[in-house]
Amino acid sequence: MANEQLAVGKDDLMNLWRLVEGRDGGPAWIKMMEKALPAMTYQAWRRDPQTGPPQYQSSTIFENANPEEVRDFFGDDQFRMSNKWDDMLIYHKTLEECQTTGTMKVHWVRKFPFFCSDREYIIARRIWKLGGAYYCVTKGVPCSSIPRRNKPRRVDVYYSSWCIRPVESRRGNSGLTACEVLLFHHEDMGIPYEIAKIGIRQGMWGCVKRIEPGLRAYQKARAAGEPLSQSALMAHINTKVGDNFVRGLESNDDQSDIVEAEEKPAKNRVARFLVLGGAVALACTLDQGLLTKALIFGVARKFVGQRNTL
C-alpha cells in the first residue's frame, strides 16, 4: 500500500474476531427477524451503542456452498454490477492493491432514487484465514487523492465485515455442505437513528433475498469456466493466522449478549413523526451520509401503512 494509514491491520482482525465470538464488550443484540428461502436461511439482530449509528449483525446460511466461492462472490465487484444482485452499485475502481497481503483500496459509487443524490465510498478491505474460516474486513478510509464533491456525497463512517465459514446443512445432510456468513455492519446515514431503524427493519429482507439467486448465478458461471475478475483474484490473497493468535485473544472475557426477544414496536410519537413529516422526503433532504435502499422503501411502506390509523 502506498500509504500505511490506509492498510487494514491486525487491530481490525482482532475487532472482527471479538465480534464473531461475542467478546467485544458491546451492548446486547436485539433479534429483528428470521426468514428463509428453500436454499438460504437468514437471521438479523440490532444494537444501539452509546455513540454512533445503530449496529447490525446477521447470519446467512447458504446450502450447497463453500467458503471459497462465497468469499469470491462478495469480493467480485464486476459481478455485482453485471449480475445486478447489488443493483445500487454503478461504479467501482481499484485505487491501490497489495499483492502480498491482498489489501485493497476501492472507490465505489452507489445509485439512489431520483430524490436523493448518489453516494460514494472509499473503502479498504483485507481477508485473513483462520482455520477453515475467512475473516473479511471492509471499512471506510480517508483518501486525499480523490477530492470531495457535492455529488456524489461521500460516506465517511462505514464498516461492513464478514466471517465466512463452513457449517452443517440444516437439511440434515452429513458433512459441512453449507456456508454461513456472519455480517457486522454500520454506517452513518445522516438521518435520525429512530427513523433509520424503522426503515431498515421494514426493507431489510427485500434486499437480502436478492443475494441468494446472485450466488447461484455466480456458481454457475464458475462451473462454466468463466475467468475470475481482478477483484475476485485479489480475494484469493489471504493472510493466514495461527492458533497462537486465538489463544492470545481468549484471555479477553468481555462478552456481548444476544437478546432473543423481538424488538419492541416504535413509540407512537416516532410513527406520527414519520407520517406528518414525510419520512422519505425528510431523510433525503438532509442529504448526509448513506440512505440505504432498504431504508428508503422501508420507511415509505411504514408511512403508507400508518397514515390511515393515526
C-alpha positions as CSV (number, residue, x, y, z in Angstrom):
1,M,0.0,0.0,0.0
2,A,1.3,3.5,-0.8
3,N,0.0,4.9,2.5
4,E,0.3,2.8,5.6
5,Q,-2.6,4.5,7.4
6,L,-5.0,3.1,4.8
7,A,-4.0,-0.5,5.3
8,V,-6.4,-2.8,7.2
9,G,-4.3,-4.2,10.1
10,K,-4.1,-6.6,13.0
11,D,-6.3,-4.5,15.2
12,D,-9.1,-4.7,12.7
13,L,-8.9,-8.5,12.6
14,M,-8.9,-8.6,16.5
15,N,-12.0,-6.4,16.5
16,L,-13.9,-8.6,14.0
17,W,-12.8,-11.8,15.8
18,R,-14.2,-10.5,19.1
19,L,-17.5,-9.5,17.3
20,V,-17.8,-13.0,15.9
21,E,-17.1,-14.6,19.3
22,G,-19.4,-12.1,21.2
23,R,-16.4,-10.8,23.2
24,D,-16.3,-7.2,22.1
25,G,-17.9,-5.9,25.3
26,G,-20.7,-4.0,23.4
27,P,-24.4,-3.8,24.3
28,A,-26.8,-6.7,23.9
29,W,-28.1,-7.6,20.4
30,I,-31.8,-7.4,19.8
31,K,-33.3,-10.0,17.4
32,M,-35.1,-8.4,14.5
33,M,-36.1,-11.2,12.2
34,E,-35.7,-14.7,10.9
35,K,-36.5,-15.6,7.3
36,A,-35.9,-18.4,4.9
37,L,-35.8,-19.4,1.2
38,P,-35.5,-23.0,0.1
39,A,-31.7,-22.9,0.0
40,M,-31.0,-20.0,2.4
41,T,-31.8,-19.1,6.0
42,Y,-31.4,-15.6,7.4
43,Q,-31.4,-14.1,10.9
44,A,-30.7,-10.4,11.9
45,W,-30.0,-8.5,15.1
46,R,-29.5,-4.9,16.0
47,R,-28.0,-3.0,18.9
48,D,-27.6,0.7,19.9
49,P,-24.1,1.8,21.0
50,Q,-23.8,4.9,23.3
51,T,-22.4,6.9,20.4
52,G,-22.6,6.4,16.6
53,P,-25.2,4.8,14.4
54,P,-27.1,1.6,15.1
55,Q,-25.1,-1.6,14.5
56,Y,-26.4,-4.7,12.7
57,Q,-25.4,-8.4,12.9
58,S,-26.8,-11.1,10.6
59,S,-26.3,-14.8,9.9
60,T,-26.9,-16.1,6.4
61,I,-26.6,-19.8,5.7
62,F,-26.3,-20.9,2.1
63,E,-27.0,-24.5,1.3
64,N,-24.6,-26.3,-1.1
65,A,-21.9,-23.6,-1.0
66,N,-18.3,-23.5,0.2
67,P,-16.5,-20.6,1.9
68,E,-14.1,-20.0,-1.0
69,E,-16.8,-19.4,-3.7
70,V,-18.8,-17.2,-1.2
71,R,-15.7,-15.2,-0.4
72,D,-15.0,-14.6,-4.1
73,F,-18.7,-13.8,-4.7
74,F,-18.8,-11.0,-2.2
75,G,-15.4,-9.7,-3.3
76,D,-16.2,-9.6,-7.0
77,D,-17.2,-6.0,-7.8
78,Q,-17.5,-6.7,-11.6
79,F,-20.1,-9.5,-11.0
80,R,-22.0,-7.2,-8.5
81,M,-22.6,-4.8,-11.4
82,S,-23.1,-7.3,-14.3
83,N,-25.5,-9.6,-12.5
84,K,-27.2,-6.7,-10.6
85,W,-27.8,-8.6,-7.4
86,D,-26.5,-5.4,-5.8
87,D,-28.3,-3.1,-8.2
88,M,-27.2,0.1,-6.4
89,L,-23.5,-0.2,-7.4
90,I,-22.9,1.8,-10.5
91,Y,-19.2,2.4,-10.4
92,H,-16.1,0.8,-8.9
93,K,-12.4,1.3,-9.3
94,T,-9.4,-0.2,-7.5
95,L,-7.2,2.6,-6.3
96,E,-4.5,0.5,-4.6
97,E,-3.7,-3.1,-4.1
98,C,-1.1,-5.2,-2.3
99,Q,-0.1,-8.5,-3.9
100,T,1.4,-9.7,-0.6
101,T,-1.5,-9.2,1.8
102,G,-4.4,-8.8,-0.6
103,T,-5.3,-5.4,0.9
104,M,-7.3,-3.2,-1.5
105,K,-8.4,0.4,-1.5
106,V,-11.5,0.7,-3.7
107,H,-13.7,3.6,-4.9
108,W,-17.5,2.9,-5.1
109,V,-20.4,5.0,-6.2
110,R,-23.9,3.8,-5.4
111,K,-27.1,4.9,-7.1
112,F,-30.1,6.2,-5.2
113,P,-33.6,7.1,-6.2
114,F,-34.1,10.3,-8.1
115,F,-34.9,12.3,-5.0
116,C,-31.6,11.5,-3.4
117,S,-28.0,12.2,-4.6
118,D,-25.7,9.3,-5.3
119,R,-23.2,8.3,-2.6
120,E,-19.5,7.4,-2.9
121,Y,-17.3,5.3,-0.7
122,I,-13.6,5.0,-0.3
123,I,-13.1,1.6,1.4
124,A,-10.2,-0.6,2.4
125,R,-10.6,-4.4,2.6
126,R,-8.5,-7.3,3.5
127,I,-9.0,-11.0,4.2
128,W,-7.5,-13.3,6.8
129,K,-7.8,-17.1,7.0
130,L,-8.1,-18.7,10.4
131,G,-8.6,-22.4,10.3
132,G,-11.4,-23.1,7.8
133,A,-12.9,-19.6,8.2
134,Y,-12.3,-16.3,6.3
135,Y,-12.4,-13.0,8.2
136,C,-13.1,-10.2,5.7
137,V,-12.7,-6.6,7.0
138,T,-14.2,-3.7,4.9
139,K,-14.2,-0.2,6.3
140,G,-14.2,3.4,5.2
141,V,-10.9,5.1,5.0
142,P,-9.7,8.7,4.1
143,C,-8.5,9.5,0.7
144,S,-6.8,12.8,-0.2
145,S,-6.3,11.9,-3.8
146,I,-10.0,12.0,-4.6
147,P,-11.4,15.4,-3.7
148,R,-14.8,15.7,-2.1
149,R,-17.7,16.8,-4.2
150,N,-21.3,17.9,-3.6
151,K,-22.5,15.0,-5.8
152,P,-22.0,12.2,-5.2
153,R,-21.8,12.8,-1.5
154,R,-19.1,10.9,0.4
155,V,-19.9,8.4,3.2
156,D,-17.2,8.5,5.8
157,V,-18.4,6.2,8.6
158,Y,-18.7,2.8,7.1
159,Y,-18.0,-0.7,8.5
160,S,-19.1,-3.9,6.8
161,S,-17.2,-7.1,7.7
162,W,-17.8,-10.8,7.4
163,C,-16.8,-14.2,8.9
164,I,-17.4,-16.8,6.2
165,R,-17.2,-20.4,7.4
166,P,-18.4,-23.9,6.6
167,V,-21.3,-25.3,8.6
168,E,-23.6,-28.4,8.6
169,S,-26.6,-28.3,6.3
170,R,-29.9,-27.6,8.0
171,R,-31.4,-30.3,5.8
172,G,-29.6,-32.9,7.9
173,N,-27.0,-33.9,5.3
174,S,-23.8,-35.2,6.7
175,G,-20.7,-33.1,6.4
176,L,-20.1,-29.4,6.1
177,T,-22.1,-28.8,2.9
178,A,-23.4,-25.3,3.8
179,C,-21.7,-22.0,4.3
180,E,-22.5,-19.3,7.0
181,V,-21.8,-15.6,6.5
182,L,-21.8,-13.6,9.8
183,L,-22.0,-10.0,8.8
184,F,-21.4,-6.9,11.1
185,H,-22.4,-3.6,9.6
186,H,-22.9,0.0,10.5
187,E,-22.7,3.3,8.7
188,D,-23.7,6.9,9.3
189,M,-26.9,7.5,7.3
190,G,-27.1,11.2,8.3
191,I,-30.8,10.9,9.5
192,P,-32.4,10.4,12.9
193,Y,-31.5,7.0,14.1
194,E,-35.1,6.0,15.1
195,I,-36.3,6.7,11.6
196,A,-33.4,4.7,10.2
197,K,-34.1,1.7,12.4
198,I,-37.8,1.6,11.4
199,G,-37.0,1.8,7.7
200,I,-34.3,-0.8,7.8
201,R,-36.5,-3.2,9.7
202,Q,-39.2,-2.9,7.1
203,G,-36.9,-3.1,4.0
204,M,-34.1,-5.4,5.0
205,W,-35.5,-8.8,3.8
206,G,-36.5,-7.4,0.4
207,C,-32.8,-6.6,-0.2
208,V,-31.3,-9.7,1.4
209,K,-33.3,-12.2,-0.6
210,R,-31.7,-10.9,-3.9
211,I,-28.3,-12.3,-2.7
212,E,-29.1,-16.0,-3.0
213,P,-30.1,-16.1,-6.7
214,G,-27.0,-13.9,-7.3
215,L,-24.8,-16.5,-5.6
216,R,-26.3,-19.4,-7.6
217,A,-25.6,-17.5,-10.9
218,Y,-22.0,-17.0,-9.7
219,Q,-21.7,-20.7,-9.0
220,K,-22.9,-21.5,-12.5
221,A,-20.5,-19.0,-14.1
222,R,-17.6,-20.5,-12.2
223,A,-18.7,-24.1,-13.2
224,A,-18.8,-23.0,-16.8
225,G,-15.2,-21.8,-16.6
226,E,-15.7,-18.1,-16.8
227,P,-12.5,-16.3,-15.8
228,L,-12.2,-14.6,-12.4
229,S,-12.2,-10.8,-12.3
230,Q,-9.2,-9.0,-10.8
231,S,-11.1,-8.2,-7.6
232,A,-12.0,-11.9,-7.1
233,L,-8.4,-12.9,-7.7
234,M,-7.3,-10.4,-5.0
235,A,-9.8,-12.2,-2.6
236,H,-7.5,-15.3,-3.0
237,I,-4.6,-13.5,-1.4
238,N,-5.2,-14.1,2.3
239,T,-3.1,-13.6,5.5
240,K,-3.1,-16.9,7.4
241,V,-3.4,-16.7,11.1
242,G,-2.2,-19.4,13.5
243,D,-3.7,-20.8,16.7
244,N,-1.4,-18.5,18.8
245,F,-3.4,-15.5,17.7
246,V,-6.6,-17.1,19.1
247,R,-5.1,-18.1,22.3
248,G,-3.8,-14.6,22.8
249,L,-7.4,-13.2,22.4
250,E,-9.2,-15.8,24.5
251,S,-8.0,-14.1,27.7
252,N,-10.4,-11.3,26.9
253,D,-13.6,-12.1,28.8
254,D,-15.7,-9.2,27.6
255,Q,-18.9,-10.5,26.1
256,S,-21.9,-9.2,24.3
257,D,-25.3,-10.9,24.8
258,I,-27.9,-11.7,22.2
259,V,-31.4,-10.9,23.2
260,E,-33.8,-13.4,21.6
261,A,-36.9,-11.3,22.2
262,E,-38.3,-9.4,19.2
263,E,-37.7,-5.7,19.0
264,K,-40.4,-3.6,20.7
265,P,-42.7,-1.6,18.5
266,A,-41.7,2.0,17.9
267,K,-43.3,4.6,20.1
268,N,-46.4,6.4,18.7
269,R,-44.5,9.7,18.6
270,V,-42.0,8.2,16.2
271,A,-44.7,6.8,13.9
272,R,-46.6,10.1,14.0
273,F,-43.4,12.0,13.1
274,L,-42.9,9.7,10.1
275,V,-46.3,10.4,8.8
276,L,-46.6,14.1,9.4
277,G,-43.1,14.9,8.3
278,G,-43.0,12.7,5.2
279,A,-40.1,10.5,6.2
280,V,-38.7,9.8,2.8
281,A,-38.6,13.4,1.7
282,L,-37.1,14.4,5.1
283,A,-34.4,11.8,5.0
284,C,-33.2,12.7,1.5
285,T,-33.4,16.4,2.1
286,L,-30.9,16.1,4.9
287,D,-28.5,14.7,2.3
288,Q,-25.9,13.4,4.7
289,G,-24.3,10.1,4.6
290,L,-25.8,6.9,3.2
291,L,-29.5,6.3,3.0
292,T,-29.8,2.6,2.1
293,K,-32.3,1.2,-0.4
294,A,-33.8,-0.7,2.5
295,L,-34.4,2.4,4.5
296,I,-35.9,4.4,1.6
297,F,-38.5,1.9,0.7
298,G,-39.0,0.5,4.2
299,V,-39.9,4.0,5.5
300,A,-42.2,4.5,2.6
301,R,-44.1,1.3,3.3
302,K,-44.3,2.2,7.0
303,F,-45.7,5.6,6.0
304,V,-48.4,4.1,3.8
305,G,-49.4,1.5,6.5
306,Q,-49.8,4.0,9.3
307,R,-51.3,7.1,7.8
308,N,-54.8,5.8,8.0
309,T,-54.5,4.7,11.6
310,L,-53.4,7.9,13.3
